[in-house]
Amino acid sequence: PIYLTLVAATNNGIYKTTDGGATWVNKLSGGQFTDMVPKPAANSRTLYAVNYSSFYKSEDFGDTWTLINNGISVPGGGSGLGMRLAVSAADTNVVYAGMIKDEGTIFRSNDGGNTFAMVYHNPSQSLVGYDANGNGQGNYNFTMVADPLNANTVYTGAHVVWKSTDGGVTWTQKTQWWAV
């Protein structure tokens, strides 16, 4: 029989099954993971995963994981309060990691997730709240996506959708939480 291989990021680590879910093996313990995305390239076995404050990379479809802390750090220390990921098919070396901390902090990698630079950190303009002034509800409704045709275009969403067309440096509010 042919079995489906799956990798799952959970509240208590990353697990992998090679038999369609009949059995699961823990591949990375702990961490309360909040997002995991594949590198969108043909035949790629690379996965990226984040928890509240850390970024991990696997190049063997989840069998082993490496903590990447070159350039990703929580502003002021403590918890990042939850992170999300975005990778564009237009340039799979560009990886974004966004965290809730300080109303939304954005990191960008140009080398496939090996090193990062903070490209956005402005606690006076909230990417994760009801409006630009903040008042967010936290980690559970935060998302991030990169345009598959342009790696410099990235969106965040919480209560409000924000768009950046310059690689995450500046952001424009696209919606209101109370309007359709």
KELUM-238547 format. One record per residue (C-alpha): residue in one letter; x, y, z. Coordinates in steps of 0.02 Angstrom, whole numbers, plus 50000, padded with zeros to 5 digits. Layout:
REM KELUM-238547
aXYZ;...
//
This chain:
REM KELUM-238547
p500005000050000;i500475018249975;y500515028450135;l500365047050154;t501775056150244;l501215070850350;v502115083050465;a501105092050599;a501565107050705;t500645105850871;n500495114051041;n501815101951104;g503075099650963;i503195093450786;y502635075850739;k502815065550580;t501875050550512;t502415039850363;d500935028050372;g499475039550340;g499235044050523;a499195026750599;t500735030950703;w501605047450741;v503415050750792;n503935066250888;k505275075250787;l505445091150893;s504835091751073;g503935106151154;g503775123451083;q501905126951060;f502055129150871;t500975142050785;d501385139850600;m502285128550476;v502495131050288;p503415121850151;k504675129950036;p503625131949877;a504885124449754;a504825108749648;n505505093449740;s505915103849894;r505955094550060;t506185110750160;l504935115450295;y504925130950404;a504085131550575;v503865144550712;n503225144750889;y502925159651000;s504705166450982;s505815154850878;f506095149750696;y506545131950645;k507065124550477;s507035106650415;e507835101450251;d507295083250260;f505395085250269;g505315086050457;d506495072150511;t507735084450589;w507535102750638;t508775116850661;l508435132050770;i508885147550670;n509205162350784;n510295172650669;g509325188950658;i507685183750741;s507525190250918;v506085196551021;p506175215551039;g506465219051224;g506585200451264;g505245188851330;s503975180751216;g503585185751037;l501775181651083;g501565170750928;m502335170250755;r501785166850576;l502705163250413;a502585167950230;v503595162050079;s503325167449899;a503455155549751;a504155170349654;d505775169249755;t505845154549875;n507395161649959;v506335175650033;v505555170050198;y504545181450312;a504255178750498;g503035190050588;m502705190850775;i501355198750881;k502585207450999;d502525226550996;e500975227150884;g501825216850748;t503665214350712;i504225207950540;f505835198950496;r506445194550321;s507695181850258;n508435182650083;d509395166350098;g508065153150125;g507865155650311;n509685154450364;t509845172650421;f508555186150455;a508465204950473;m507105214750561;v506245225050427;y504775231950527;h504615236650709;n503465251150749;p502465248850910;s501465264850871;q500685256950714;s499825240350747;l499815226650614;v498925214850735;g497515225350810;y495795232150771;d496585247550695;a498285255850676;n498245260650860;g498225242950928;n496955234151038;g497255216950963;q496655200251029;g498285190851014;n499025175750930;y497495165450881;n496905176350735;f498565182350661;t499055176850485;m500345181150354;v500495177350167;a501685182250027;d501125185549849;p501575170349742;l502045181749596;n503025195249690;a504115191049840;n504125209349896;t502245209649920;v501685202550087;y500065203550187;t499655202050371;g497935199450442;a497205199550616;h495675210350631;v496315221250491;v497245216850330;w498875225950297;k499915225650137;s501755229150105;t502465230849930;d504265234149983;g504735218050070;g503905221650237;v504695238650271;t503135249550254;w501305244550271;t499625250950207;q497995246650295;k496795238350171;t495245234550277;q494285239450433;w493805226250561;w492015232350570;a491675234150381;v491405220950249;
//
